[in-house]
Amino acid sequence: MTAVPVPHYNPESMPGLNWVKSSRSNRDNLDDSIGLAVTPDGGIAIGITTDPEQVPLIGTRNKLRAFVEGAKAGEFDDLIA
């Protein structure tokens, strides 16, 4: 599966980025999805798509990789059970 664009999410603090979200989220609206975008300096912006006034968190690709690998390994399953 491939991430899908989030066309109507444009946080005031980071305008103009190309945001994507999981294809498992509702494709047709800004539900409670987590959006990701690459910043001009190569960082990874992480935002809540229903709240464009909230300042997105900025991390590195390595931090995102570690989180995704932990999620794939089930390390956070208790948070969504």
Secondary structure, 3 states (H helix, E strand, C coil): CCCEECCCCCCCCCCCCCCEECCCCCCCCCCCCEEEEECCCCCEEEEECCCCCCCCEEECHHHHHHHHHHHHCCCCHHHHC
